[in-house]
Amino acid sequence: MNYNEIRLVIINKSDKKNISPNDIFPSISNVFQNCIIKKSLREIKLSDIVNNKNEYYYFKNKECHSLNEKIKSFFIYICRKKFRAPLCSYRKIVSDTLLHDTHQIKIITLSTFHLFDLIKFHTKNYKFTNIHFDFSTFVSDYLWFLDNLKNSKNFDTKICIVYNCFSLSFIKYLNRIYPNAKIISRYHDMIMSKKHKNFITKNKHKFKNVLFETYSLKDSLQLKINYWVNSVDFYSLNNLKSSAKQDQYDIYFLGGANSAILSFLKELLIKFNKYNLKFYIDFVVFDKEQRSQVKRNLNQLFDLKINDSKVNTDPVNYSQYLRNFANAKLIIDLYRLSPDEGLSFRTAEALALKKKIITNRDLNANNLYKFKENILSFDDIDKVNLRKFIDKPYVDPDPELLKQFDINEQIKNYLKN
């Protein structure tokens, strides 16, 4: 059985109607396609718990009140099918998956499915055989309890890239089962907590074939670990660009519909209006019951009828996001925590698609000034004619500068060094 072929039963006592697994754990159905929701353990037959080998259960003990529920909870636990328990047998399935796969390059994400979706898109054309595993959501809660399988090794693996791992046990496990591989422990977001920084500082020299790497130049200098920007596949994005409806919109933005971003965008769009700029915004609204109301509020806020601009609050996957982006001339890129944090994937995507950027990032902190012909700082918006900046021809950067943003160059570098 593969790690994502199990039937996962989520116990949820919410009174909401038509609730789906993705409402509880966003994108969980992309990892486990056989997810279902039950109101209570009382709805599950004891015979199913014992006999259905591929069925696992996610629930909290404090929600088991009746004797019936407590008995079934006990049987789920002793059958090692309680998904939140350290002794859950699912970890053996994960072990077998990692051990028996013969692909030379393995990419493991310990984050959200969105990162898995992104990485999979940008490595689909890579000439070496590669495979992706996503142990996201609550799977990673007990992944660190993987069995120490004696004498079990996979000699086919040459490169194993694991994203956002802060478990020494799991890195040790990968290092042991892949004796011929270079293990890259990569972080695609800022390393903020003292605990996580201490983890890297303490363990970065423990293994000869494990490389710790970050997308942030700031974290790289502070923690003394390898630096490589978040990168994308230029070939795939060039193909996507050629099939896009070129310049359908002037500006594109993707982001959460929180009050801070809405207030920020409202001020920005006031400046845009005098140039009659047409924009497309994908807002992320996790609660589907609020999407319609949020969309109505946004339509009133931005008065979209003026120039056929569009605001969307329905979920978009990564491929759809790229298509929407490719249809615009420019993207708004906002930093998440600080102006000098590492560059998001938006920068690499914009360079590959040959799109301009308006950003509130520090242009000096990440060498963005080297692409100044196509990047405009928020500080300079009032100093230029936005219509002229958007409509002027794109200036192709030095090809050598673009290499660091190409994921194929990144993987070639791993194989070379």
N, C-alpha and C positions, 0 to 999 in steps of 0.2 A: 504494500500500500504506500502511495506517495504521501508526503507530508500535508498536501492540500486537498486530499481526497476524502478526508473524514467527514462524517455527518456531525455537525456541532449543534447541540441543543442549548439555547440560551434561555434561562429562566428569568422572566421579567414580569413583575406584578403591576406594571404601569396600567393606568386606566385609559391611556390614549388609544384611540381606534386606529386600525390599519398600521400599526407600528411595524417597522421592518428592522432586521438586524443592523442595517447601515445607520439607522437612527440612533442606535445604542452605541455602536462602534463604527464610525465612518469608514466606508470602503472595506469592511470585513468580508463582504460577499465576494470581493475580488480575490481574497486569499483563500477563503473557505466557501466554495460555491453551494455547499449543501447545508448552509445555516438555516435553522428554523427557530421560532420563538414559542415557548410554552408559558402559560401563566403560573404554573405551579408544578412541583414534582409529582403531585397527585395525578396529573394527566399522563404520566409515564408508567408503563407496565413494568413490573419487577422482572418479568421474563426478558424484556428488551434490554434492560440494564445488564443482565447476565449473558445473554446470547448474542447481541449485536456487537461484534468485535470492532466495528469501525465507528461506533457512536460514542461521543464524549459529551460532557455536560458542564456548563458554566453557570454557577449559582453561588450565593453567599449563605453560609450557615445560619446567620441571624435571621434569614427570611424563612427558615424551616421551622414552623411552629407546631404543626400537628404531629401526632405519632406516626402517621402514614409517611409524612415528609421526612421525618427523622430516620425512619427505617430505610427508606430509599436512599437518603443521603449516605447512610452507613454502607450500604451495598455498593453504591457508586465509588465510595472511597476505597473499600477493600478490593474492588475490581480494577482499581487504579485508573478510573475514568473521570475523576474530578479535575477539570481543566485548570483550576487555580491551585492545585495541590503539588508540592514538590515531587511527590512519588508518582505523578501521573505517567502512565506508560507511553503517552504521546512522544515523550522525549526520545524513546527508543526508535520511533519512526523517523524523527528528525536525524538521529545519528545514522541510521541506515541510508537515508537519502544522501547525506553528505559523504558517506563512505563509499557508496557503490556507484555514484555518478562518475563517468569517464571523461567529461569535458575538461579541457586543459585550463580554462579560466572559469573561476567561480566568483560570482558577485553576490554578496549577502547584505541585505538591508535590515537593520534593526530599528525601524522608524515607522513612518506611515506608508501606506500603499502608494501614495503619490510619488514618493521618491523611487520606489520600485518601478512604477510605471515609467517614470522619466528615464531612469538608467537603462531600462530594457529597450526603450525607443532608440536611445543613442548608441547602443552596442549591437543592434540587430544586424548590421552590415559588416561587423568586424570579421576579418578573415580567419582568426582562430576560433575554434568552437568554444562557446561560452554558455553558461547557464546562470539563471537568477533564482535566488530563493528570498522570499520575504517572510521573516518571522516577526511580523509587526503586531501591533495592538498588545493584547495581554499574553501572547505566546512568549514574548521575551521575558516575562516575569519569572519563569522557571527554566528557561533555556540553559541557565548556568548550572543546572543540576544534571547535565548530561553524564551518562555512564562512562566510566573509564574502561573502555573496551580493550582488553588485553590483546596486544599484537595485531590490532586492526589498523591498517594503513591504506591510503589511497596514493599510489605512486604516479598516477596520470596527471594530477593537478600541478600546474606550473605557477599559476598566479591565483591567489584568493584575496579578493578585496572585500573587506567587511566594513560597512558604514555604521558609524555612531555606536561603537561598542565600548562599554566601560566595565567589562567583566574580565578579570584576569583568568578566571576558570575557562571561559569560552575561548580566549586567545590561546591559552595553553592547549586546549582541546584541538583547535585548528592546527596549531604548530605541530602537534604530535601525529595527527592523522594524515597530514600532508607534508611528509618529510622532504619532498623535492620542490616544494613551493615557496615562493616569497609571499608572506602574509602582509598585506597593507591594511592597517587599521586607520581608516580615513574618516574625517569629520567635516561634514558639508555645512555646518552651522557654527555659530560662535560657541566657544567653550566657556561658559559663564560661572558655573559653581566652583567653589574652592575644592570640593570633593573630587570633581572630574579633573581639575587641573593637577591635583596631587596624584591622582591615578596615573596620568600620563607621565608626569615627572618621575614618579617612582619606578615605572615599568618600562620606560622607553629603551633602556639598555639591557633588559633582561634576556632578550632573544637575538640571536645572530641574524635570523632571517625574517624578523618582524620589523616593518617600517611604520612608524607613526607619522601621519600626514594630515595637514589641515588646509582648508581653502582660504584661511585668513592669514595675511602677512603679519598682522599684529600678534595673533596667537603663535605663529611660527617663531617670531623673534623672542617672544616672552617665554615660550616653553622649549625653545631650541629643538623643534621638530621640522620635518620636511614641509615644504610649501608648494602647492599646486592649485591654481584657481579652479573653480567649478567649470567643467568643460562639457562640450556637446559634440555631436557628429555633424560636421559641416556638410558632408555629402548628403545625408538625409534631409537636412534643412534646405539645401539648395534645390533638391527635388521638390520639396513641399512648396518652396517659393515660386517655382516655375508653374505650378498648377493653381496658385492662389489668384484671387480677384484683386489684382494689384491696386493699391491706393484707394480702396473703397472707403476707408476712413483715414482721417488725419492722425488721430491719436487713439491708442489702446491702453487700457489699464485692467489689471487683475488684482483683486485684494479683498480683504475682509470688510464687511459693511458695519464697522464699529463707528462710534461717534467721533473719535479722533480723526479717522481717515475721511469720514463724510465732511467734517468741518474743514479739514485741510483741502479736500478736493473742491468744495464749494468755492472757497477763496480763489483757488487756481482757475476754476472754470469761468469765474467772472472775468478774469484776464483773457481767457481764451475766446470769450463771446465776441469781443470787439473785432476779432479776426475771422469770425464766422467759421470756426473750426469744427469739423464733424468728428465725434468721438464714439467709441464703443467701450463699454465698461462691463466686465464680468465681476459681479460681487459674490463673495463666498458667504452663503447664509446656511448654516448647518441645520437649523430647525426648519423643516419643510413647511410647517404650519405658519411660519412667519414670512415666508418668501413672497407671497402675493402682497401682503401689507407693506413689506419693505420696498417692493417694486413700485407700488402706488406712491409711496412717500418720495421715492427717488425721482419718479417721473415729474412730480410736482416741484421738487427741489431744483431739478436741472432744466425744466421746461424743454423737453426733448423735441417738441414739434417744430421748433425754430428751423432746424437744419437736418432733420432725419437722423439725429444721433440715437444711440440705443443703449439701454441699460438692461442687463440680464441678471437674474438672481437664481436661475436654475443651475444645478451642478454641471460642470464641464470637466471631461477627462483631459489628460495631458495632450493628446493628439488634437482634440478640438480647440484647446487653448492655443496651440501652435498655429492652427489654421486661422483662428481669429486674429492672432498677432500678425500673421503673414499678410493679412488683408489691410493692414494699416501702414502708415509711413513712419510712425514713431511710437515708442512705448514710454510710459511713466514708470520709473523704477524708484521705489522708496526703500530706504534702509529700515531694518526691523528694530534694532536696538541702539545703534550709534552710527554716526556718519563715517567713522573710520573702520567699521566692521568689514569682513570679507565680501567679495562681490557675489551677488546672487547669480543663479543660472540665467536670469534675464539679460545680463551683460553679454554672456557668451552667445545666447540665442540671437540677440540683436546684431552682434557682429557677424554671425553666420548667415542671417537673413538679410544683412545689409540694411538695417533699420536704424534710425536715429533714436537717441535717448534723452529724456529730460529727467534729472535726478537730484535728490537732496543729499547725495553722498559727498564725502570729501574727495575731490578729484585728485589730490596729491597723495592721499593715503594708500591708494591701490594702483597708482600709475595711470589713472584714467585720463590724465591730461595728455597722454600720448595719442589719444583718439579724439582730441578736442574739436576737430572739424565736424564731428557727428554727435557730440555730446554737449548738452547745455545744462549748466548748473541752475538750480532754482534761484540762486543769488543774482543771476544775470538775466532773468526773464524780462525784467522791466527795461533792460538796456538794449534789447534787440527787437526786431520785427519778427514775431513768431511765424507769421505766414511765410516770410522769406526764408527763415531758417529751415522750416519744414519742407518747402518746395525746392530749395536749391539742390543740385545733384549730390548724391552720396559720394564721399571721398574715400576711395579704397585705402585702408591702412597698409603698412608694411607687412608683407606676408610672414616675415619672421616673427613679428609681434603677435600675429594671430595663432601661431602654433601652440602656444600655451593654453589656448581656449579650445583646442581640438582634442577630443577624448581618444582618438586614435594615436595621436602623438604621446598622450599620457600613458597609455597602455604599452606602447612601444618602448617608452622610457623605462617602465617597470621590467620588461623582458630583457632590456639591454644591460641594466645596471645590477 
